Amino acid sequence: MTTTWTVRDRAGRRLPGYDGHSKVEVGRKLVPAYFDAFRLEVSPSYRELFERAVAQILQREAWEIVRCEPMSHPVATCCGDTRA
C-alpha cells in the first residue's frame, strides 16, 4: 500500500487537487512558482527556498500537509473520501 499526502484546512477538511506521494510533491502543487524536482533532491539551498515558500503558504492559509492512512477498499481515496 502506498502512503498519500494531502492538504487539510483549519477545519480539518481535505482540499481537493493537492494529493501526492510525498510532502514535496504536495508542496510543489501549492507553490505557484515552478520548482525543479531534481534540484529539490540535490541542492540543500534550493530545497530551503522551496520549504520556506511552502511554509509561508501553509501559515497564511492555516493549512497543513498531512499523511493519509492507506485504505483497504479499492475505491477509497485519501482521508476516507470514497468515490464510485
PyMOL commands that set and color helices and strands:
alter all, ss='L'
color gray80, all
select helices_A, chain A and resi 23-30+37-42+44-61+78-80
alter helices_A, ss='H'
color red, helices_A
select strands_A, chain A and resi 4-8+64-68
alter strands_A, ss='S'
color yellow, strands_A
deselect
rebuild
show_as cartoon
